[in-house]
Amino acid sequence: MGNKYSDEYKERKSRDDILQRCAACGKLCSKGMMEPHHPRGRQGRRLLEYVYCHHECHMWLHHNPEQAKQMGLLFPQIYEEED
């Protein structure tokens, strides 16, 4: 990932609860069955803003951006300078 937030990102993910609710379908699952979804992109500090989704749900969000936006799970990426 290569930005100054990647170490904090890894630390936060390791502290997250073992069980997570998929942000897309709502099913409660083991964190190992999920992957992080970054609704606002992964640039700069936005890397630290994520929710968990099943792989299939995560792919659906990115392949159905209009529905994902209506669900509040995808936002236009705003590029900001690193602080």
C-alpha positions in Angstrom: 0.0 0.0 0.0 2.9 2.3 0.7 1.4 5.2 2.5 1.9 6.5 6.0 -1.4 5.1 7.1 -0.7 1.5 6.2 0.7 0.5 9.6 -2.2 2.0 11.5 -4.6 0.3 9.1 -3.0 -3.1 9.8 -3.1 -2.4 13.5 -6.8 -1.4 13.5 -7.8 -4.5 11.4 -6.0 -6.8 13.9 -8.0 -5.2 16.8 -11.4 -5.6 15.1 -13.8 -8.0 16.6 -13.6 -11.7 15.5 -17.3 -11.5 14.4 -18.3 -8.9 11.9 -21.6 -8.0 10.2 -21.4 -7.7 6.4 -22.1 -4.1 5.5 -23.9 -5.2 2.4 -26.1 -8.2 3.3 -26.1 -7.9 7.1 -25.0 -11.5 7.8 -22.8 -12.0 10.9 -19.6 -14.0 10.1 -16.1 -14.6 11.2 -13.8 -11.8 10.2 -11.7 -14.3 8.3 -14.6 -14.8 5.9 -14.8 -11.0 5.2 -12.7 -8.4 3.6 -12.5 -4.7 4.2 -14.4 -2.3 1.9 -13.3 1.3 1.7 -16.4 3.3 0.7 -14.4 6.4 0.0 -11.4 4.8 -1.5 -8.0 4.0 0.0 -6.1 7.3 -0.6 -4.3 8.8 2.4 -6.3 8.7 5.7 -9.3 7.2 3.9 -7.5 3.9 4.1 -8.6 3.9 7.8 -12.3 4.2 6.9 -13.6 0.7 6.1 -16.4 -1.7 6.8 -16.4 -5.5 6.4 -18.1 -7.4 3.5 -18.1 -10.9 2.1 -16.0 -11.2 -1.0 -19.1 -11.7 -3.1 -20.9 -8.7 -1.6 -17.7 -6.6 -2.0 -17.5 -7.4 -5.7 -21.3 -6.7 -6.1 -20.8 -3.2 -4.5 -18.1 -2.3 -7.0 -20.0 -3.8 -10.0 -23.2 -2.0 -9.0 -22.1 1.5 -8.0 -25.5 3.2 -8.2 -27.1 0.7 -5.8 -24.0 0.8 -3.5 -24.3 4.6 -3.4 -28.0 4.3 -2.5 -27.0 1.9 0.3 -24.4 4.4 1.6 -21.6 2.0 0.8 -19.9 3.8 -2.0 -19.0 7.5 -2.3 -17.3 9.6 -5.0 -13.6 9.5 -4.4 -12.2 12.8 -3.4 -8.5 13.1 -3.8 -6.9 15.1 -1.1 -3.3 15.9 -0.5 -1.5 13.9 2.2 -1.2 15.7 5.5 
